[in-house]
Amino acid sequence: MKRVLVVEDNADNLELIRLVLVRSGYEVLAAPTGEEGVALALSEHPDFILMDINLPGIDGLEATRRIRDSESNGSIPIIAITSNAMRGDMEQVLVAGCNGYFEKPIDPLRIMDDIHAILRRMGR
């Protein structure tokens, strides 16, 4: 079974994403902070990561940079899910190392198709 790490501090958002992922056959690992997300990414080697950007402690951009800088998980797909929708936000997310970007609120009926499209584009 493929494993996904969801780094999300909002319990309601996490539960919605978890339900969608589990229904699609994924095992879900969860972290409420950027620091915990980095630690789980490096220790558990998930198949991909869904990363919130606005997190307590280090934000999702810094967490993504730290994962990218690691030797063990530098190439793992990381997809940002964020409420940041201002001009330039998508560019910041991609420069930090994310492979894709979704704005909140997510559409639970479409999100898996969108995730799979990003993973296919990456050859995964």
Backbone as a ProteinNet text record, in pm:
[ID]
protein_1_A
[PRIMARY]
MKRVLVVEDNADNLELIRLVLVRSGYEVLAAPTGEEGVALALSEHPDFILMDINLPGIDGLEATRRIRDSESNGSIPIIAITSNAMRGDMEQVLVAGCNGYFEKPIDPLRIMDDIHAILRRMGR
[TERTIARY]
84.6	0	89.2	56.5	133.4	101.3	206.7	190.9	208.1	125	128	147.4	234.8	251.2	172.3	82.2	6	54.2	110.1	157.5	53.4	-29.3	-145.3	-177.4	-190.1	-216.5	-364.7	-449.8	-593.4	-658.3	-716.3	-771.6	-882.3	-966.7	-1074.9	-1019.9	-924.2	-862.7	-791.4	-720.1	-649.5	-746.7	-857.6	-954.3	-1014.3	-1047.3	-1101.4	-1000.3	-876.8	-773.3	-748.6	-746.2	-724.7	-834.9	-960	-1071.4	-1059	-1024.3	-1009.8	-896.1	-784.4	-669.3	-695.4	-753.2	-783.3	-882.2	-981.4	-1080.8	-1015.5	-903.8	-831.6	-722.9	-716.9	-625.8	-490.1	-474.5	-347	-347.1	-230.5	-207.9	-162.2	-216.2	-187.8	-106.6	5.7	84.4	54.1	47.4	11.1	108.8	132.9	217.2	152.6	139.8	76	171.1	301.6	398.3	499.7	567.1	670.5	785.4	825	935	900.8	778.4	736.6	723.3	679.4	669.3	804.5	904.8	1039.6	1088.8	1072.3	1119.1	1050.9	919	848.4	888.5	907	948.9	1082.5	1174.9	1307.8	1311.9	1225	1228.4	1136.4	1026.4	925.5	926.7	990.7	1001.1	866.4	770.4	640	652.7	549.8	550.1	533.9	458.9	451.8	403.6	415.2	380.8	282	178.5	89.5	126.9	170.6	230.3	148.5	94	34.6	149.3	122.7	228.4	227.4	111.4	102.2	93.7	207.4	217.6	279.4	250.8	322.2	468.3	555.4	698	749	827.1	872.5	754.7	747.7	636.4	662.9	564.8	575.4	683.4	714.2	821.4	956.1	981.1	1106.5	1110.9	999	994.3	1028	972.6	1001.3	1149	1206.6	1350.1	1434.7	1399.4	1477.9	1466.6	1349.2	1332.6	1412.7	1405.2	1479.1	1629.9	1677.3	1820.5	1871	1779.9	1821.5	1871.1	1958.3	2008	1908.3	1827.7	1740.8	1610	1554.8	1423.5	1421.9	1533.5	1540.7	1450.9	1412	1332.9	1187.1	1145.2	1007.1	909.9	799.3	700.1	639.1	637.4	575.9	475.7	352.5	244.6	192.5	195.1	147.7	-3.8	-63.3	-206	-214.2	-262	-254.5	-367.9	-393.4	-492.7	-428.1	-296.2	-226.7	-263.3	-331.2	-376	-340.6	-241.8	-201	-103.1	-93.4	1.7	141.4	211.8	347.1	355.1	243.7	247.6	284.3	226.5	256.5	404.4	459.3	601.2	687.6	654.8	731.6	727	610.2	593.1	679.3	680.2	757.7	907.6	948.8	1090	1139.3	1053.9	1092.2	1113.7	1055.7	1077.6	952.8	836	713.3	692.9	629.2	604.6	468.2	384.2	250.9	189.7	68.7	8.2	-142.1	-211.5	-358	-400.1	-503.8	-557.5	-667.8	-674.6	-783.9	-901	-1019.7	-1056.1	-1041.3	-1001.1	-986.3	-1123.1	-1130.2	-1250.8	-1229.7	-1295.5	-1270.2	-1306.9	-1387.7	-1425.5	-1321.8	-1235.8	-1136.1	-992.6	-967.5	-829.8	-743.7	-797.2	-715.4	-678.1	-769.3	-735	-623	-629.8	-527.2	-393.1	-395.6	-272.4	-211.3	-292.5	-241	-185.2	-243.5	-191.3	-49.9	-28.7	104.9	203.2	161.7	251.2	283.5	186.5	212.8	312	294.3	385.1	528.6	542.3	674.7	724.9	642.9	681.1	665.4	573.1	550.5	418.6
-117.8	0	124.2	220.4	343.8	431.2	499.4	585.5	731.3	814.1	957.8	1026.6	1125.2	1209.5	1337	1367.7	1492.1	1579.7	1696	1791.7	1903.3	1899.9	1990.1	2013.3	2139.9	2170.8	2186.1	2196.4	2211.4	2072.9	2034.7	1899.9	1869.1	1966.9	1943.3	1920.3	2001.5	1983.4	1849.2	1814.3	1686.3	1570.6	1576.5	1466.7	1453.3	1564.5	1559.1	1498.2	1543.5	1489.8	1342.9	1307.6	1167.8	1078.1	1120.2	1040.2	1018.1	1122.6	1110.4	1014.8	1027	941.5	795.7	772.1	634.3	570.1	645	593.9	556.7	622.1	594	488.7	428.5	317.2	352.8	471.3	512.6	498.4	467.7	476.5	619.8	680.7	821.3	835.9	905.4	950	1098	1146.9	1286.8	1355.4	1482.9	1566.2	1703.9	1757.4	1887.9	2007.8	1983.6	2093.5	2063.5	2168.7	2150.5	2064.2	2084.9	2005.9	1857.6	1825.7	1685.4	1629.2	1712.3	1668.7	1631	1713.7	1684	1553.6	1538.9	1417.4	1292.8	1298	1181.7	1155.3	1260	1241.4	1168.4	1206.6	1147.5	1007.4	980.3	848.2	746.5	790.6	698.1	683.1	773.7	766.7	743.5	834.7	817.5	828.9	783.4	789.8	932.6	1014.8	1157.2	1230.4	1364.5	1448.5	1555.7	1575.9	1690.6	1787.5	1907.6	2001.6	2130.2	2155.5	2286.2	2387	2511.1	2612.1	2689.7	2725	2800.1	2703.1	2680.5	2583.7	2650.1	2597.5	2646.5	2601.9	2678	2646	2684.3	2596.2	2627.6	2610.6	2696.2	2686.7	2577	2554.2	2447.8	2472.2	2598.9	2628.6	2583.5	2616.6	2575.5	2423.4	2363.3	2217.1	2151.5	2205.2	2151.8	2166.1	2282.1	2302.3	2200.7	2176.7	2081.9	1939.7	1902	1769.1	1761.6	1864.9	1868.9	1862.8	1925.2	1927.3	1795.7	1708.6	1581.8	1488.1	1399.9	1302	1190.1	1158.4	1041.8	1067.8	1188.6	1214.8	1338.6	1373.1	1494.1	1496.3	1379.6	1377.1	1336.6	1320.2	1279.2	1386.4	1346.8	1446.3	1517.3	1649.2	1730.4	1822.8	1815.7	1896.1	1987.7	2117.6	2215.8	2225.4	2235	2264.6	2382.1	2495.8	2616.7	2713.2	2798.5	2904	3029.1	3028	3141.7	3146.3	3250.5	3259.8	3394.5	3460.2	3590.2	3569.7	3673	3669.8	3643.6	3552.5	3521.1	3404.6	3366.6	3255.7	3124.1	3098.4	2974.2	2968.3	3080	3082.7	3052.1	3108.9	3081.4	2933.2	2872.5	2730.6	2645.1	2676.4	2598.7	2620.4	2743.4	2772.5	2698.2	2684.4	2612.2	2463.8	2412.2	2272	2188.3	2248	2171	2141.3	2028.2	1986.1	2027.3	2076.4	2118.8	2199.8	2249.6	2348.2	2340.6	2329.3	2334.7	2438.8	2513.4	2611.1	2547.7	2590.5	2550.3	2642.5	2598.8	2463.5	2367.4	2245.1	2145.2	2092.8	2042.6	1976.1	1826.3	1765.5	1623.9	1531.3	1577.7	1495.1	1501.9	1603.8	1621.4	1605.9	1616.4	1627.1	1507.1	1386.2	1269.9	1271.1	1312.3	1323.9	1426	1536.4	1639.7	1590.4	1519.5	1463.3	1363.5	1273.4	1172.9	1237.1	1347.3	1417.1	1470.2	1525.6	1574.6	1458.3	1349.3	1232.6	1172.7	1165.4	1114.7	1205.1	1335.4	1430.5	1408.7	1361	1334.4	1193.9	1114.5	978.4	881.1	909.9	823.8	753.2
0	0	0	-84.3	-90.1	30.5	78.4	195.2	157.6	219	195.9	330.3	331.9	449.1	425.7	516.6	511	625.5	591.1	691.1	695	798	807.4	954.2	994	1134.4	1166.3	1066.5	1089.1	1090.3	1204.9	1221.3	1120.2	1089.1	993.3	852.7	811.7	680	671.7	779.4	782.9	769.1	839.6	834.1	694.2	630.2	494.3	398.3	404.1	315.8	345.3	474.3	512.8	455.5	467.9	415.8	265.8	192.7	47.6	12.3	81.1	53.3	89	205.8	248.1	151.9	110.9	15.2	-118	-148.9	-272.7	-254.3	-135.4	-112.5	-55.7	-1.3	56.3	207.6	262.2	405.6	433.3	537.4	565.1	693.3	681.6	795.8	811.7	933.5	954	1048.3	1019.8	1105.6	1115.5	1238.7	1256.1	1246.2	1237.3	1228.5	1118.3	1074	973.6	1023.5	1148.4	1204.1	1207.2	1252.7	1256.5	1115	1021.9	883.4	825.5	851.2	802.9	865	996.2	1064.5	1007.4	987.5	931.7	787.7	709.5	570	563	651.4	648.5	707.8	804	867	800	742.8	689.4	538	465.9	320.2	251.2	270.3	205.4	53.1	-17.4	-163.4	-214	-141.5	-170	-46.3	-50.8	64	19.1	99.3	84.3	195.4	157.2	251.6	261.2	379.5	405.9	412.5	377	380.4	511.7	562.4	687.5	804.5	867.4	976.8	1098.5	1218.1	1336.2	1330.7	1391.5	1383.9	1246.4	1185	1049.6	953.6	854	759.6	656	572.2	472.4	368.7	341.9	247.8	304.6	431.3	494.8	512.3	548.4	561.5	427.4	319.3	185.7	153.2	182.1	155.9	232.1	357.4	438.7	383.4	338.8	278.6	149.2	67.7	-59	-35.2	71.9	101.3	160.2	201.5	260.8	151.7	188.2	91.8	68.3	168.6	158.4	85.1	91.8	32	-55.7	-114.2	-193.5	-315.9	-368.1	-491.3	-470.4	-347.7	-320	-371.5	-434.1	-476.4	-355.6	-360.9	-256.4	-324.1	-278.1	-334.4	-224.5	-251.4	-154.1	-159.2	-41.8	-29	67.2	16.4	97.4	68.8	164.8	145.4	87.5	68.8	6.8	-140.5	-180.6	-319.9	-381.7	-328.5	-381	-497	-579.5	-690.4	-633.8	-692.5	-648.9	-551.8	-489.5	-393.5	-462.3	-579.4	-649	-685.5	-729.5	-764.4	-643.4	-526.2	-404	-369.2	-384	-352	-444.5	-572.5	-668.4	-649.9	-620.9	-596.7	-472.2	-371.7	-249.4	-275.4	-385.2	-418.7	-431.5	-421.3	-439.2	-587.9	-615.4	-753	-804.6	-717	-754.8	-643	-666.9	-578.4	-589.4	-477.7	-474.7	-373.2	-407.4	-314.2	-230.5	-104	-15.6	-41.1	-22.4	17.2	-100.5	-69.9	-175.4	-215.5	-335.8	-384.8	-365.2	-266.8	-237.8	-354.2	-446.6	-561.4	-673.5	-672.2	-778.5	-733.9	-605.7	-558.6	-598.3	-594.5	-629.9	-777.7	-864.6	-1006.9	-1025.4	-952	-962.5	-908.9	-797.5	-741.1	-838.1	-890.6	-983.7	-1110.4	-1155.3	-1273.2	-1245.1	-1126.8	-1090.8	-1082.2	-1019.6	-1006	-1141.9	-1233.3	-1368.9	-1441.3	-1426.6	-1489.9	-1441.9	-1318.9	-1261.6	-1294	-1363.3	-1395.2	-1280.8	-1188.8	-1071.6	-1079.8
[MASK]
++++++++++++++++++++++++++++++++++++++++++++++++++++++++++++++++++++++++++++++++++++++++++++++++++++++++++++++++++++++++++++

